[in-house]
Amino acid sequence: MSEAISPAAAPDTHEEGPHEQAWPTMGQAYFAAWTLAVVQMCAQLNNGVTTLMVESVKRDLQLTDLQMSYLLGFSAVLFYAVVGIPAARLVDRYNRKWLMLASIAIWSAATAACGLAQTFWQFFAARFGIGTGEAINGPLSYSLLSDYFRPGKLPRGIAIYNVGLQGGAALSMLLGALLIWITGGLPEVQMPLIGAVRDWQLVFVFTGLTGIPVMLLMWLLAEPERRSLRSTSLVVDGREGTRLRDVVAFLWTHRRLYLPMFLGLALTSIHMMGLGAWSAAFYMRTYGWAPATIGLYSGLVSIGFSIPALYGAVWFNEWFAAKGYADTNMRVMATGISCAVPFMIVMPLMPSPWLALLAGGLGPALMLVAAPSLNTALQIVTPNQMRGQVTAIYLFVMMAAGGSIGPTLVAFLTQEVFGNEAMLRYALATSAAIAFPLAAATYWYGLRVYRERILEMRASGAPV
């Protein structure tokens, strides 16, 4: 059983240091969280629309499942591998508002460029550009939220931010379905230097234009004061460092604390990104649904389950915290993933699309209940001056494992193991049966070390 402490020992507030301003008001914090949620929603649009366009892109660019998997995953991950982690140092040193504005501009332009692609490599380059723009979006958002919300309220901010993750996935399906319906049947347009522009390409162009109003909203957000939180800082070789090698050394020194978080995320990401990339193809090949139908119902189900799940995320976390559990964040995460396991495995095996939608809504909803707790856990045990880079490494693990392995693993199982495109459902079930039980076990394994670290921080006076 987890060691419980008195709730009074876990204060939600603390006195500001002599050189720190007062924390932002809750109104300012909530505005920031909802603004970042909208930004994240915009970032999700291109990925969801690409999922709906899988069969159309395959057909017109004459691609195999494996080639398509590289466009769905590896192309967007490549930037993380090359520049993303070093670039995240900018998050820890420069104005985060202006960095976010630049990020939105880049990924929006790259999304529109997908609509002009005529070959595999042109589409690959455009997807690479999307990864370029999105590479520091997560580190920027979590860094800002950690300076807008006090530690005790941070799960609320991250839960709101996750509205953008889920809302973007849902909106991308609904918007994609609408644009497919609007552009469906339009004749090809011949453009100088570009060639034929088809209906699915127009969808990408329109999606890229959504970045313009989002940039205007982000411009209204103020840059908060960075909180030193020196009582929570851990040091490397007796000093605080912000260079990448310092951050890597810090993570290695505290690997027993961070490894379960990183590994658990990697395992779930492998399946979820594989499922996300091939979900539309799954419904088309298994049940014969059209892309517009898939987008409509998938979007509605996602919205329907995500709203109560996010309320549940806040309630579940605060309920455990009120009980006095020092390991609340990791405990909620482990519980949510464990409950999601059966739904993720049976979803692609369902005899009807409606039952598949139901299972496919329940599983991610249970994960969503847990997601704010995991991100909160990472932020509060990481020194402020390293949060941007640690979060970038954390998200790189997610993208490297999930983005590069997930879609390709599903394609490999379908094409090389089961040997038939119609067997995609069994490839998805196999992926879930491997990844999710291992992830759940990993989070439960990390519970004790995380609890010990939180108790150690509280003993030193940190407001966690």
C-alpha positions in Angstrom: 0.0 0.0 0.0 1.2 3.5 -0.8 2.4 5.5 2.1 -0.2 8.2 3.0 0.6 11.5 4.6 -1.6 14.1 6.1 -3.1 16.5 3.5 -2.0 19.3 5.7 1.6 18.3 4.9 1.0 19.0 1.2 0.1 22.7 1.0 -1.2 24.2 -2.2 0.5 27.5 -1.7 3.8 28.9 -0.6 5.3 32.2 0.0 7.0 33.9 -2.9 10.7 34.4 -2.6 12.0 37.9 -2.2 12.8 38.2 -5.9 9.6 36.5 -7.2 6.4 38.2 -8.1 3.0 36.9 -7.0 1.7 34.0 -8.9 -0.7 34.9 -11.8 -4.4 34.9 -10.9 -6.4 31.8 -11.6 -8.2 33.8 -14.3 -5.0 34.5 -16.1 -3.9 30.9 -15.6 -7.1 29.5 -17.0 -6.9 31.9 -20.0 -3.4 30.7 -20.7 -4.4 27.0 -20.4 -7.3 27.4 -22.8 -5.2 29.4 -25.3 -2.5 26.7 -25.3 -5.3 24.1 -25.7 -6.5 25.9 -28.8 -2.9 26.0 -30.1 -2.5 22.3 -29.5 -5.9 21.7 -31.2 -4.5 23.4 -34.3 -1.4 21.3 -34.2 -3.5 18.1 -34.1 -5.5 19.0 -37.2 -2.8 18.1 -39.7 -2.3 14.7 -38.2 -6.0 13.8 -38.1 -6.6 15.0 -41.6 -3.6 13.0 -42.8 -5.2 9.9 -41.2 -8.4 10.4 -43.1 -6.5 10.9 -46.4 -4.4 7.7 -46.1 -6.1 5.7 -48.9 -6.4 8.8 -51.2 -2.7 9.7 -50.8 -1.7 6.0 -51.3 -3.7 5.8 -54.5 -2.6 9.1 -56.1 1.0 8.9 -55.1 1.1 5.1 -55.8 2.5 4.1 -52.4 2.7 0.9 -50.4 1.5 0.5 -46.8 5.1 0.7 -45.6 5.8 3.8 -47.6 2.7 5.4 -46.2 3.8 4.6 -42.7 7.0 6.6 -43.2 4.9 9.6 -44.2 2.6 9.1 -41.2 5.3 8.7 -38.6 9.0 8.8 -39.4 8.9 12.0 -41.5 7.4 14.1 -38.7 9.7 12.5 -36.1 12.9 13.2 -38.1 13.2 16.8 -37.0 13.0 15.7 -33.3 15.9 13.5 -33.9 18.0 16.1 -35.6 17.2 19.4 -34.0 14.2 19.2 -31.7 16.0 18.4 -28.4 18.8 21.0 -28.8 16.2 23.5 -29.9 14.3 23.0 -26.7 17.0 24.8 -24.9 15.4 27.9 -26.4 12.4 27.2 -24.2 14.5 27.5 -21.1 16.2 30.8 -22.1 14.0 32.9 -24.4 10.5 34.4 -24.6 8.1 31.5 -24.9 5.3 33.5 -26.4 7.3 34.5 -29.5 8.7 31.0 -29.9 5.2 29.6 -30.0 4.1 32.2 -32.6 7.0 31.1 -34.8 6.2 27.4 -34.2 2.6 27.9 -35.3 3.6 29.8 -38.5 6.0 27.0 -39.5 3.7 24.0 -39.0 0.7 25.8 -40.6 2.8 26.6 -43.8 4.0 23.0 -43.9 0.5 21.6 -43.6 -0.6 23.7 -46.5 2.5 22.5 -48.4 1.2 18.9 -48.0 -1.6 19.9 -50.3 0.9 20.8 -53.1 2.9 17.6 -52.9 3.0 15.5 -56.1 5.5 12.8 -55.1 6.5 10.8 -52.0 9.5 12.9 -51.3 7.6 16.2 -51.6 5.1 14.9 -49.1 7.9 13.7 -46.9 9.5 17.1 -46.9 6.2 18.8 -46.0 5.7 16.4 -43.1 9.2 17.1 -42.0 8.3 20.8 -41.9 5.3 20.0 -39.7 7.7 18.2 -37.3 10.0 21.3 -37.5 7.2 23.6 -36.3 5.7 21.2 -33.7 9.1 20.2 -32.2 9.0 22.6 -29.3 5.3 23.1 -29.0 4.9 20.6 -26.1 8.0 21.9 -24.1 6.8 25.5 -24.6 3.2 24.7 -23.4 4.2 22.7 -20.3 6.9 25.3 -19.3 4.3 28.1 -19.5 1.7 26.1 -17.6 4.1 25.4 -14.8 4.7 29.1 -14.4 1.0 30.0 -14.6 -0.3 27.4 -12.1 0.8 26.7 -8.6 1.9 23.0 -8.2 -1.3 22.0 -6.5 -3.4 23.3 -9.3 -1.2 22.3 -12.2 -3.2 19.1 -13.0 -6.1 21.4 -13.8 -4.1 23.4 -16.2 -2.7 20.3 -17.9 -6.2 18.8 -18.1 -7.4 21.9 -19.9 -4.4 21.7 -22.2 -5.3 18.1 -22.9 -8.7 19.3 -24.2 -6.6 20.6 -27.2 -5.0 17.1 -27.7 -8.4 15.4 -27.7 -10.3 18.2 -29.1 -7.8 18.6 -31.9 -8.1 14.9 -32.7 -11.9 15.1 -32.7 -12.0 18.4 -34.6 -9.6 17.1 -37.2 -12.0 14.2 -37.9 -15.0 16.5 -38.1 -13.3 19.2 -40.1 -11.8 16.6 -42.4 -15.2 15.0 -42.9 -16.7 18.4 -43.8 -13.9 19.3 -46.1 -14.0 15.9 -47.8 -17.7 16.4 -48.4 -17.2 19.9 -49.7 -14.4 19.1 -52.0 -15.5 15.6 -53.0 -16.0 15.2 -56.7 -14.3 18.4 -57.6 -12.2 18.1 -60.9 -8.4 18.2 -60.8 -7.0 21.7 -61.1 -3.8 22.1 -63.2 -1.4 24.7 -61.6 1.8 26.0 -63.1 5.0 24.4 -61.7 2.9 22.3 -59.4 0.7 20.1 -61.6 -2.6 18.5 -60.7 -4.2 19.5 -57.4 -6.8 17.0 -56.3 -9.6 17.3 -53.8 -7.7 15.8 -50.9 -4.9 18.3 -51.5 -7.3 21.2 -51.1 -8.2 19.8 -47.6 -4.6 20.2 -46.5 -4.4 23.7 -47.8 -7.5 24.8 -45.9 -6.2 23.1 -42.8 -3.0 25.0 -42.9 -4.9 28.3 -43.1 -6.4 27.6 -39.6 -3.1 28.7 -38.1 -3.7 32.4 -38.9 -6.5 33.0 -36.3 -4.7 30.8 -33.8 -1.6 33.0 -34.0 -3.7 36.1 -33.3 -5.0 34.4 -30.1 -1.6 33.4 -29.0 -0.4 37.0 -29.4 -2.8 38.0 -26.6 -1.0 35.7 -24.1 1.4 37.3 -21.6 4.8 35.8 -20.9 4.8 34.8 -17.2 7.7 35.1 -14.8 9.9 32.0 -14.6 9.7 30.4 -11.2 13.1 29.4 -9.9 11.6 26.9 -7.3 15.0 26.4 -6.0 13.7 24.2 -3.2 12.8 21.6 -5.9 16.0 21.8 -7.8 18.2 18.8 -8.2 21.8 19.4 -9.2 24.4 17.6 -11.3 27.9 17.3 -9.9 27.1 20.0 -7.2 25.9 22.6 -9.6 22.8 23.6 -11.6 23.3 23.3 -15.3 21.1 24.0 -18.3 23.3 22.6 -21.1 22.0 19.6 -22.9 24.8 17.4 -21.5 23.9 18.6 -18.0 20.3 17.7 -18.6 21.2 14.2 -19.9 23.5 13.7 -16.9 20.7 14.8 -14.6 18.3 12.3 -16.1 20.9 9.5 -15.9 21.6 10.3 -12.3 17.9 10.0 -11.5 17.1 7.3 -14.0 15.1 5.2 -11.5 12.7 8.2 -11.2 12.4 9.1 -14.9 12.8 5.7 -16.7 9.3 4.4 -15.8 7.7 7.6 -17.0 9.6 7.6 -20.3 9.3 3.9 -21.0 5.6 3.7 -20.1 5.0 6.6 -22.4 7.0 5.0 -25.2 5.1 1.8 -25.0 1.6 3.4 -25.1 2.7 5.8 -27.9 3.8 2.9 -30.1 0.3 1.5 -30.2 -1.7 4.8 -30.0 0.2 6.4 -32.9 0.0 3.2 -34.9 -3.7 3.1 -34.3 -4.1 6.8 -35.0 -2.3 6.5 -38.3 -4.3 3.5 -39.5 -7.7 4.0 -37.9 -9.4 5.4 -41.0 -7.9 2.6 -43.1 -9.1 0.1 -40.5 -12.7 1.2 -40.7 -12.6 1.3 -44.5 -11.0 -2.1 -44.9 -12.9 -3.9 -42.2 -16.4 -2.3 -42.3 -16.4 -0.6 -45.7 -17.0 2.9 -44.3 -16.2 6.0 -46.4 -13.6 8.6 -45.1 -16.3 11.3 -44.4 -18.4 8.8 -42.4 -15.3 7.8 -40.4 -14.4 11.4 -39.7 -17.9 12.3 -38.5 -18.5 9.4 -36.1 -14.9 9.2 -34.8 -14.9 12.9 -34.1 -18.3 12.8 -32.3 -17.2 9.8 -30.2 -13.9 11.5 -29.3 -15.7 14.6 -28.1 -18.3 12.7 -26.3 -15.8 10.7 -24.2 -13.1 13.3 -23.8 -15.2 15.9 -21.9 -16.2 13.6 -19.0 -12.7 12.0 -19.0 -11.0 15.4 -18.5 -13.4 16.2 -15.6 -12.6 12.7 -14.2 -8.9 13.5 -14.6 -9.1 16.5 -12.2 -11.5 14.8 -9.8 -9.5 11.5 -9.6 -6.2 13.3 -9.0 -7.6 15.7 -6.4 -9.5 12.8 -4.7 -6.2 10.8 -4.2 -4.4 14.0 -3.1 -7.1 14.6 -0.5 -6.5 11.1 0.8 -2.9 12.1 1.4 -1.1 9.9 -1.2 2.3 11.2 -2.0 2.4 9.2 -5.2 -1.0 10.5 -6.5 0.2 11.5 -10.0 1.9 8.1 -10.8 -0.9 6.2 -9.1 -3.6 7.8 -11.2 -1.5 7.1 -14.4 -0.9 3.5 -13.6 -4.6 3.0 -12.7 -5.9 4.6 -15.9 -3.6 2.7 -18.2 -4.4 -0.6 -16.5 -8.2 0.0 -17.0 -7.6 0.9 -20.6 -5.8 -2.4 -21.5 -8.8 -4.6 -22.4 -10.6 -1.9 -24.4 -7.5 -1.2 -26.5 -7.0 -4.9 -27.3 -10.7 -5.8 -28.3 -11.4 -2.6 -30.2 -10.2 -3.8 -33.6 -11.7 -7.2 -33.1 -15.3 -6.0 -32.7 -17.9 -7.5 -35.1 -19.4 -4.1 -36.0 -18.1 -0.5 -36.5 -20.4 0.8 -33.7 -18.9 -1.6 -31.1 -15.4 -0.7 -32.4 -16.2 3.0 -31.9 -17.5 2.3 -28.4 -14.4 0.4 -27.3 -12.2 2.9 -29.2 -13.8 5.7 -27.2 -13.6 4.1 -23.7 -9.9 3.0 -23.9 -8.5 6.5 -24.8 -10.9 8.1 -22.4 -9.4 6.1 -19.5 -5.9 7.1 -20.7 -7.1 10.7 -20.8 -8.1 10.5 -17.2 -4.5 9.6 -16.4 -2.6 11.8 -18.8 -2.6 15.1 -16.9 -1.2 13.3 -13.8 1.8 11.9 -15.8 2.6 15.3 -17.3 2.2 16.9 -13.8 4.5 14.3 -12.3 7.2 15.1 -14.8 7.0 18.8 -14.3 7.0 19.0 -10.6 10.0 16.7 -10.1 12.1 18.5 -12.7 14.0 21.8 -12.0 12.5 24.8 -13.7 15.7 25.6 -15.6 15.6 22.1 -17.2 11.9 21.7 -17.8 12.0 22.7 -21.5 14.8 20.3 -22.4 13.5 17.4 -20.2 10.1 17.8 -21.7 11.6 17.8 -25.2 13.5 14.6 -24.4 10.3 13.1 -23.0 8.3 14.1 -26.1 11.1 12.9 -28.3 10.8 9.5 -26.7 7.1 9.5 -27.4 7.6 10.6 -31.0 10.7 8.4 -31.7 9.0 5.3 -30.3 5.4 6.1 -31.3 5.8 8.1 -34.4 8.6 6.1 -36.1 7.8 2.6 -34.7 4.0 2.6 -34.3 2.7 3.2 -37.9 5.5 1.1 -39.4 4.9 -1.8 -36.9 1.2 -1.9 -37.8 2.1 -1.8 -41.5 4.8 -4.5 -41.1 2.5 -6.8 -39.2 -0.2 -6.3 -41.8 2.0 -6.6 -44.9 4.7 -9.1 -43.8 3.2 -11.1 -41.0 -0.5 -11.5 -41.8 0.2 -10.9 -45.5 -3.1 -9.3 -46.4 -4.3 -5.6 -46.2 -7.7 -6.9 -45.0 -6.0 -8.3 -41.8 -5.2 -4.8 -40.5 -7.5 -5.4 -37.6 -5.3 -8.3 -36.3 -2.2 -6.2 -36.6 -3.8 -3.5 -34.4 -4.9 -6.0 -31.8 -1.4 -7.6 -31.7 0.2 -4.2 -31.2 -2.2 -3.4 -28.3 -1.7 -6.7 -26.7 2.1 -6.2 -26.6 2.3 -2.5 -25.6 -0.4 -1.8 -23.1 0.2 -4.6 -20.5 3.9 -3.8 -20.5 3.1 0.0 -20.1 0.8 -0.6 -17.1 3.4 -2.8 -15.4 6.1 -0.1 -16.0 4.0 2.6 -14.3 3.2 0.4 -11.3 6.9 -0.4 -11.0 7.8 3.3 -10.9 5.4 4.1 -8.1 7.7 3.6 -5.1 10.6 5.7 -6.4 8.3 8.5 -7.4 6.7 8.5 -3.9 10.1 8.6 -2.2 11.1 11.6 -4.4 7.9 13.6 -3.6 8.4 12.9 0.2 12.0 14.0 -0.1 10.9 17.3 -1.8 8.3 18.0 0.8 10.8 17.4 3.6 12.9 20.1 2.0 10.0 22.5 1.9 9.0 22.3 -1.7 5.3 23.0 -2.4 4.4 19.7 -4.0 
